[in-house]
Amino acid sequence: MESLMELCDLIAQNPAQFVEKLAWICGRCPPAEALLVGSPRVSRSQLNAILAVARFISKCPNHSDEMPKSLVLAFYRSIPSSFNPSFWPQSFTNDSIFSVFRDFLEYICKACELSPEFSTDVARFTGDILISALGSGNGDLGVSKAILKAMCYHFPPVLSSDANKLVSSLLEQFENFVPRSPREPGTSSHSSPMSVSNVDLLGGSSGYNDVGGDGVEKRAIASFEEETVDRLEKQEMALKLIGNVLEKASIDANLLESVRGIVKQQFQSMVTFLKIRKLDWSEQGQSLKVRINAKLAAYQAAARLQIKTLASLDLDGKSSKKLLQGALASLIEAAEACLFSVWRKLRACEELFSSLLSGISHAAVARDGQMLRVLLIRFKSLVLATCAQADTWGSNQGPMFESVLKTSCEIIQFGWNKDRSPVDTFIMGFPICERNSYEEEGPYCGIRSWIEVMWIVKLKR
């Protein structure tokens, strides 16, 4: 396989010089006509060849010979047929199939970026492939899951006319795998603990009792524990795929509102989930950790989808400001819940925190920075809370501190040319002190120096 890829790269450097070599690789691919009729089968050598040809197209998408493109498009069209286990070599596992799909989609996505014509050809089939995978009741669920998972990583172009149907199907799939939110009726989805004092922030979360007592706690935990790892992975994939479709095409306004509703529910659930104490779970040990990581990954997908819905806001619409305010409140509330969660040391929680801060950064620039003043006031509390858990004088402050510092600099960089006054207030509001005064000033000591140094470095780049 490796030698075949090396040959492919050599051909891509000068296709005219290696016409025969390219034809030889194409001849080893599954014939296009055989893939599109009956119950096709492919061998391991044919799969290696089609991946090599796809790699070639990713480097030379406008090559005059149409044979490589036709072979790649035929294999792409045949993906629904691959849900039959007999399609694959007998020794292939679901992980092997996922690896093939992931590499294949990566190559054709690169080719689509370089060739609008090829992109149009690919887009004609993407919708049918995704719909087939979602409804693959008669095929191998492991294979259909493999293509859906691969599409989370590399999503090919899709026709605008297919976008509404795809998002509707994904929303339906998502709702089938999500229990009702455990938050009690009437509890505000945007209520934020950021108004509490710094003393309260230093004390951390007191656990789930903050959100409604033992009765709510038990119902929430029972709801979360009903979710299998497989269901959580399907939630994550559905959210990622919805976001991928939104990146490729616009959808109906009412449908977009439904997506925002799903995201809102996920953020409500996220805060609830992160406040549950470790000992409150009936399950413990490695199995609990696996479930927690899967749940955090699904929430990270929701956070990223929130960012994509922000990009879809009508900048001139009257309702967009209210939506942006709600999104910002949810992002900050969830980020603080991450910060005080018993799972905050898990890499999945650190990555979720980073995604939430990325959303805050996007909110800062939305509507041309109209939310900047309010955002900086709210964000400062989050910065201080992060400092309370980090050694700001140490050599390793931790991923969450680094994420806060990075986001601070991004917001400052944007605000510097938009509205410098709140930016100055934000920076000057942090104490600056000498190393020997750390015990007096507490954990906030040094944060202003960190921000100023990082900001200067950014200016010099």
C-alpha positions as CSV (number, residue, x, y, z in Angstrom):
1,M,0.0,0.0,0.0
2,E,2.8,2.4,0.9
3,S,4.7,1.8,-2.3
4,L,1.5,2.3,-4.3
5,M,0.9,5.7,-2.6
6,E,4.6,6.7,-3.3
7,L,4.1,5.8,-7.0
8,C,0.9,7.9,-7.0
9,D,2.7,10.9,-5.6
10,L,5.4,10.5,-8.2
11,I,2.8,10.4,-11.0
12,A,1.1,13.5,-9.6
13,Q,4.3,15.5,-10.0
14,N,4.4,14.8,-13.8
15,P,1.3,13.0,-15.1
16,A,2.3,13.3,-18.7
17,Q,5.5,11.4,-18.1
18,F,3.8,8.5,-16.3
19,V,0.7,7.9,-18.4
20,E,1.2,4.1,-18.5
21,K,1.8,3.9,-14.7
22,L,-1.5,5.8,-14.1
23,A,-3.3,3.5,-16.5
24,W,-1.9,0.5,-14.7
25,I,-3.2,1.8,-11.3
26,C,-6.6,2.6,-12.8
27,G,-6.7,-1.0,-14.2
28,R,-6.4,-2.4,-10.7
29,C,-9.4,-0.4,-9.5
30,P,-12.9,-2.0,-9.4
31,P,-14.5,-1.5,-12.8
32,A,-17.1,1.4,-12.7
33,E,-19.8,-0.7,-14.4
34,A,-19.4,-3.5,-12.0
35,L,-19.8,-1.2,-9.0
36,L,-23.2,0.1,-10.1
37,V,-25.1,-3.1,-10.8
38,G,-26.1,-6.1,-8.7
39,S,-24.2,-6.9,-5.5
40,P,-20.7,-5.7,-6.1
41,R,-17.6,-7.0,-4.3
42,V,-14.2,-5.5,-4.0
43,S,-10.8,-7.0,-3.1
44,R,-8.1,-5.6,-0.9
45,S,-5.9,-4.8,-3.9
46,Q,-8.8,-3.0,-5.6
47,L,-9.4,-0.9,-2.5
48,N,-5.7,0.1,-2.4
49,A,-5.9,1.0,-6.0
50,I,-9.0,3.2,-5.7
51,L,-7.4,5.0,-2.7
52,A,-4.3,5.6,-4.8
53,V,-6.4,7.0,-7.7
54,A,-8.4,9.2,-5.3
55,R,-5.1,10.5,-3.8
56,F,-3.9,11.3,-7.3
57,I,-7.1,13.3,-8.0
58,S,-6.6,15.2,-4.8
59,K,-3.3,16.5,-6.3
60,C,-4.3,16.7,-10.0
61,P,-8.1,17.2,-10.1
62,N,-8.0,18.9,-13.5
63,H,-6.0,16.2,-15.2
64,S,-7.1,15.7,-18.8
65,D,-7.7,11.9,-18.5
66,E,-11.2,11.4,-17.3
67,M,-10.7,7.8,-16.3
68,P,-9.4,8.5,-12.7
69,K,-12.4,10.7,-12.0
70,S,-14.9,8.3,-13.4
71,L,-13.5,5.5,-11.3
72,V,-13.5,7.6,-8.1
73,L,-17.1,8.8,-8.7
74,A,-18.3,5.3,-9.4
75,F,-16.8,4.1,-6.1
76,Y,-18.4,7.1,-4.3
77,R,-21.8,6.3,-5.9
78,S,-21.5,2.7,-4.8
79,I,-21.1,3.4,-1.1
80,P,-24.8,2.5,-0.3
81,S,-24.0,-0.9,-1.8
82,S,-21.1,-1.3,0.6
83,F,-23.6,-1.6,3.5
84,N,-23.9,-5.2,2.5
85,P,-21.0,-7.1,4.3
86,S,-20.3,-9.2,1.2
87,F,-19.1,-6.0,-0.5
88,W,-15.9,-6.0,1.6
89,P,-13.0,-8.5,1.8
90,Q,-13.8,-11.1,4.3
91,S,-10.9,-10.1,6.7
92,F,-12.1,-6.5,6.9
93,T,-13.3,-5.2,10.3
94,N,-15.5,-2.2,10.8
95,D,-12.4,-0.2,11.8
96,S,-10.7,-1.2,8.5
97,I,-13.8,0.0,6.6
98,F,-13.8,3.3,8.5
99,S,-10.1,3.8,7.7
100,V,-10.9,3.3,4.0
101,F,-13.8,5.7,4.0
102,R,-11.9,8.3,6.0
103,D,-8.9,8.4,3.6
104,F,-11.2,8.2,0.5
105,L,-13.3,11.1,1.6
106,E,-10.3,13.1,2.6
107,Y,-8.9,12.8,-0.9
108,I,-12.1,13.7,-2.7
109,C,-12.7,16.7,-0.4
110,K,-9.3,18.0,-1.3
111,A,-10.0,17.5,-5.0
112,C,-13.3,19.3,-4.7
113,E,-11.6,22.3,-3.2
114,L,-9.4,22.5,-6.3
115,S,-11.9,21.7,-9.0
116,P,-15.4,23.2,-9.0
117,E,-16.4,20.9,-11.8
118,F,-15.5,17.8,-9.8
119,S,-17.1,19.3,-6.7
120,T,-20.4,19.6,-8.6
121,D,-20.2,15.9,-9.7
122,V,-19.5,14.7,-6.1
123,A,-22.3,16.9,-4.7
124,R,-24.9,15.0,-6.8
125,F,-24.4,11.8,-4.8
126,T,-23.6,13.0,-1.3
127,G,-27.2,13.5,-0.2
128,D,-28.3,10.0,-1.3
129,I,-25.3,8.4,0.4
130,L,-26.0,10.1,3.7
131,I,-29.7,9.3,3.6
132,S,-28.9,5.7,2.7
133,A,-26.5,5.5,5.7
134,L,-29.1,6.9,8.1
135,G,-31.8,4.5,6.9
136,S,-29.6,1.4,6.5
137,G,-31.9,-0.9,8.4
138,N,-31.3,-3.9,6.1
139,G,-27.5,-3.5,5.8
140,D,-24.7,-3.8,8.2
141,L,-25.1,-1.1,10.8
142,G,-21.3,-1.2,11.5
143,V,-20.6,-0.3,7.8
144,S,-23.2,2.5,7.7
145,K,-21.8,3.9,11.0
146,A,-18.3,3.8,9.5
147,I,-19.3,6.1,6.6
148,L,-21.2,8.4,8.9
149,K,-18.2,8.6,11.2
150,A,-15.9,9.3,8.2
151,M,-18.2,12.0,7.0
152,C,-17.8,13.7,10.4
153,Y,-14.2,14.1,9.6
154,H,-14.4,14.9,5.9
155,F,-17.7,16.0,4.5
156,P,-18.0,16.3,0.7
157,P,-20.0,19.0,-1.1
158,V,-23.7,18.6,-1.1
159,L,-26.5,20.1,-3.3
160,S,-28.3,23.0,-1.8
161,S,-31.6,21.3,-2.8
162,D,-30.6,18.4,-0.5
163,A,-29.7,20.4,2.6
164,N,-33.1,20.7,4.2
165,K,-33.8,17.0,3.7
166,L,-30.5,16.0,5.2
167,V,-30.8,18.2,8.3
168,S,-34.4,17.1,8.9
169,S,-33.3,13.4,8.8
170,L,-30.3,14.1,11.1
171,L,-32.5,15.9,13.6
172,E,-35.0,13.0,13.6
173,Q,-32.1,10.6,14.1
174,F,-30.7,12.8,16.9
175,E,-34.0,13.0,18.8
176,N,-34.3,9.2,18.7
177,F,-31.1,8.9,20.7
178,V,-31.6,11.7,23.3
179,P,-33.6,11.5,26.5
180,R,-35.7,14.4,27.6
181,S,-33.8,17.1,29.4
182,P,-33.5,16.6,33.1
183,R,-33.7,20.3,33.9
184,E,-36.8,21.1,35.9
185,P,-39.6,23.0,34.1
186,G,-39.3,26.7,34.6
187,T,-35.5,26.6,35.1
188,S,-33.9,29.3,33.0
189,S,-31.6,28.0,30.3
190,H,-29.6,31.2,30.5
191,S,-29.3,31.7,34.3
192,S,-25.6,32.1,35.0
193,P,-23.7,31.8,38.2
194,M,-21.2,34.4,36.9
195,S,-22.8,37.0,39.2
196,V,-21.6,35.3,42.3
197,S,-18.7,36.8,44.3
198,N,-15.1,35.8,43.7
199,V,-15.2,34.1,47.1
200,D,-17.9,31.8,45.8
201,L,-16.0,31.2,42.6
202,L,-12.9,30.2,44.6
203,G,-15.0,27.7,46.5
204,G,-16.0,25.9,43.4
205,S,-19.3,24.1,42.6
206,S,-21.2,22.6,45.5
207,G,-22.4,19.8,43.2
208,Y,-25.8,19.0,41.7
209,N,-27.8,20.5,44.6
210,D,-27.2,23.9,43.0
211,V,-29.8,23.1,40.4
212,G,-32.8,21.8,42.3
213,G,-32.2,19.3,45.0
214,D,-32.1,15.5,45.4
215,G,-35.2,14.8,43.4
216,V,-33.9,16.5,40.3
217,E,-30.5,15.0,40.9
218,K,-31.8,11.4,40.9
219,R,-33.9,12.0,37.8
220,A,-31.0,13.6,35.9
221,I,-28.6,10.8,36.8
222,A,-31.1,8.1,35.9
223,S,-31.7,9.9,32.6
224,F,-27.9,10.1,31.8
225,E,-27.3,6.5,32.9
226,E,-29.9,5.2,30.4
227,E,-27.7,6.4,27.6
228,T,-25.3,3.7,26.2
229,V,-22.0,4.7,24.7
230,D,-23.3,3.7,21.3
231,R,-26.2,6.1,21.7
232,L,-23.9,8.9,22.8
233,E,-21.6,8.3,19.8
234,K,-24.6,8.5,17.5
235,Q,-25.6,11.8,19.2
236,E,-22.1,13.2,18.5
237,M,-22.2,12.1,14.9
238,A,-25.6,13.6,14.2
239,L,-24.6,17.0,15.7
240,K,-21.3,17.0,13.7
241,L,-23.1,16.1,10.5
242,I,-25.7,18.8,11.0
243,G,-22.8,21.3,11.4
244,N,-21.1,19.9,8.3
245,V,-24.3,20.4,6.2
246,L,-24.6,23.9,7.5
247,E,-21.1,24.7,6.3
248,K,-21.9,23.5,2.8
249,A,-25.4,24.9,2.2
250,S,-28.1,27.2,3.7
251,I,-31.3,25.7,5.1
252,D,-34.8,26.8,5.7
253,A,-35.2,29.4,8.5
254,N,-37.7,27.3,10.5
255,L,-35.4,24.3,10.2
256,L,-32.4,26.4,11.4
257,E,-34.6,27.4,14.4
258,S,-35.1,23.7,15.2
259,V,-31.3,23.2,15.1
260,R,-30.9,26.1,17.5
261,G,-33.5,24.5,19.8
262,I,-31.5,21.2,19.8
263,V,-28.4,23.2,20.7
264,K,-30.2,25.0,23.5
265,Q,-31.4,21.8,25.0
266,Q,-27.9,20.3,24.8
267,F,-26.4,23.3,26.7
268,Q,-29.1,23.0,29.4
269,S,-28.2,19.3,29.7
270,M,-24.5,20.1,29.6
271,V,-24.6,22.4,32.7
272,T,-26.7,19.9,34.6
273,F,-24.4,17.0,33.7
274,L,-21.2,18.8,34.6
275,K,-22.5,19.6,38.1
276,I,-23.2,16.0,39.1
277,R,-20.7,14.8,41.7
278,K,-18.6,11.8,40.9
279,L,-19.9,9.8,43.9
280,D,-23.5,10.4,42.8
281,W,-23.1,8.0,39.9
282,S,-24.2,4.4,40.5
283,E,-21.5,3.3,38.0
284,Q,-17.9,3.8,38.9
285,G,-14.4,2.9,37.5
286,Q,-13.3,2.7,33.9
287,S,-16.8,2.0,32.5
288,L,-18.0,5.3,34.0
289,K,-15.0,7.1,32.5
290,V,-15.7,5.7,29.1
291,R,-19.3,6.9,29.3
292,I,-18.3,10.3,30.6
293,N,-15.8,10.8,27.7
294,A,-18.5,9.8,25.2
295,K,-21.0,12.3,26.7
296,L,-18.4,15.1,26.8
297,A,-17.6,14.4,23.1
298,A,-21.3,14.8,22.2
299,Y,-21.4,18.1,24.1
300,Q,-18.3,19.3,22.3
301,A,-20.1,18.6,19.0
302,A,-23.0,20.7,20.3
303,A,-20.6,23.5,21.2
304,R,-19.2,23.5,17.7
305,L,-22.7,23.4,16.2
306,Q,-23.5,26.5,18.3
307,I,-20.6,28.3,16.7
308,K,-21.9,27.4,13.2
309,T,-25.4,28.6,14.1
310,L,-23.8,31.9,15.2
311,A,-22.4,32.2,11.7
312,S,-25.9,31.8,10.3
313,L,-27.3,34.8,12.2
314,D,-28.8,37.6,10.1
315,L,-26.6,40.5,11.1
316,D,-29.4,43.0,10.3
317,G,-32.3,41.0,11.8
318,K,-34.0,42.3,14.9
319,S,-34.0,38.9,16.6
320,S,-30.3,38.2,16.0
321,K,-29.1,40.4,18.9
322,K,-31.4,38.5,21.3
323,L,-30.2,35.1,19.9
324,L,-26.6,36.2,20.3
325,Q,-27.1,37.3,23.9
326,G,-28.7,33.9,24.7
327,A,-25.9,32.0,23.0
328,L,-23.2,34.0,24.8
329,A,-24.9,33.4,28.2
330,S,-25.1,29.7,27.5
331,L,-21.5,29.5,26.4
332,I,-20.2,31.3,29.5
333,E,-22.4,29.3,31.8
334,A,-21.3,26.0,30.3
335,A,-17.6,27.1,30.3
336,E,-17.8,27.8,34.0
337,A,-19.6,24.4,34.7
338,C,-16.6,22.8,32.9
339,L,-14.2,24.7,35.0
340,F,-15.7,23.5,38.3
341,S,-16.6,20.0,37.1
342,V,-15.2,17.0,38.8
343,W,-14.2,15.9,35.3
344,R,-12.2,19.0,34.5
345,K,-8.9,17.1,34.4
346,L,-10.2,14.8,31.6
347,R,-8.9,15.7,28.2
348,A,-12.4,15.5,26.8
349,C,-13.5,18.2,29.3
350,E,-10.5,20.4,28.5
351,E,-11.4,20.1,24.8
352,L,-15.0,20.9,25.5
353,F,-13.9,24.0,27.5
354,S,-11.7,25.1,24.5
355,S,-14.6,24.7,22.1
356,L,-16.9,26.8,24.4
357,L,-14.2,29.5,24.5
358,S,-14.0,29.4,20.8
359,G,-17.7,30.1,20.7
360,I,-17.2,33.0,23.0
361,S,-14.6,34.4,20.7
362,H,-17.0,34.0,17.7
363,A,-19.7,35.8,19.7
364,A,-17.3,38.7,20.2
365,V,-17.0,39.4,16.5
366,A,-20.6,38.7,15.6
367,R,-22.7,41.7,14.6
368,D,-19.5,43.6,14.0
369,G,-18.6,43.5,17.7
370,Q,-21.8,45.0,19.1
371,M,-21.7,42.6,22.1
372,L,-18.1,43.4,22.9
373,R,-18.7,45.5,26.0
374,V,-21.1,43.1,27.6
375,L,-19.0,40.1,26.6
376,L,-15.8,41.5,28.2
377,I,-17.7,42.1,31.5
378,R,-19.0,38.5,31.6
379,F,-15.8,37.0,30.3
380,K,-13.6,38.7,33.0
381,S,-15.4,36.7,35.6
382,L,-14.6,33.5,33.7
383,V,-10.9,34.5,33.4
384,L,-10.8,35.2,37.2
385,A,-12.4,31.9,37.9
386,T,-9.9,30.1,35.7
387,C,-7.0,31.9,37.5
388,A,-8.4,30.6,40.8
389,Q,-7.5,27.1,39.6
390,A,-4.2,27.8,37.9
391,D,-0.7,28.6,39.1
392,T,-0.3,31.8,37.0
393,W,3.4,32.0,38.0
394,G,4.1,28.3,37.3
395,S,5.6,26.8,34.1
396,N,2.5,24.8,33.3
397,Q,-0.8,26.5,34.0
398,G,-2.9,23.8,32.3
399,P,-5.0,23.6,29.1
400,M,-7.9,25.5,30.5
401,F,-5.7,28.5,31.5
402,E,-4.1,28.4,28.1
403,S,-7.5,28.4,26.4
404,V,-8.6,31.4,28.4
405,L,-5.4,33.2,27.6
406,K,-5.7,32.5,23.9
407,T,-9.3,33.6,23.8
408,S,-8.5,36.8,25.7
409,C,-5.9,37.7,23.1
410,E,-8.3,36.9,20.2
411,I,-11.0,39.2,21.7
412,I,-8.4,42.0,22.4
413,Q,-7.1,41.7,18.9
414,F,-10.5,42.2,17.4
415,G,-11.6,44.9,19.9
416,W,-8.4,47.0,19.6
417,N,-9.6,48.5,16.3
418,K,-13.3,48.4,17.1
419,D,-13.8,49.8,20.5
420,R,-10.6,50.2,22.5
421,S,-12.2,51.6,25.7
422,P,-13.7,48.3,27.0
423,V,-10.6,46.5,26.0
424,D,-8.5,48.8,28.1
425,T,-10.9,48.4,31.0
426,F,-10.7,44.6,30.6
427,I,-6.9,44.5,30.7
428,M,-6.5,47.1,33.4
429,G,-9.0,45.4,35.6
430,F,-6.6,42.6,36.4
431,P,-4.1,43.1,39.2
432,I,-0.4,43.2,38.3
433,C,2.0,42.4,41.0
434,E,5.5,41.1,41.7
435,R,6.2,37.5,42.3
436,N,6.8,38.0,46.1
437,S,3.3,39.4,46.5
438,Y,1.6,36.3,45.3
439,E,0.4,35.3,48.8
440,E,-1.2,38.7,49.3
441,E,-2.8,39.0,45.9
442,G,-3.9,35.4,45.5
443,P,-4.3,33.3,42.3
444,Y,-5.2,36.3,40.1
445,C,-1.7,37.7,40.5
446,G,0.2,37.7,37.2
447,I,-2.8,37.2,34.8
448,R,-2.5,40.8,33.5
449,S,1.2,40.3,32.8
450,W,0.3,37.1,30.9
451,I,-2.3,38.8,28.8
452,E,-0.1,41.8,28.0
453,V,2.8,39.6,27.1
454,M,0.7,37.4,24.8
455,W,-0.9,40.4,23.2
456,I,2.5,42.0,22.5
457,V,3.7,38.7,20.9
458,K,0.6,38.7,18.7
459,L,1.2,42.2,17.6
460,K,4.8,41.4,16.5
461,R,3.7,38.4,14.3
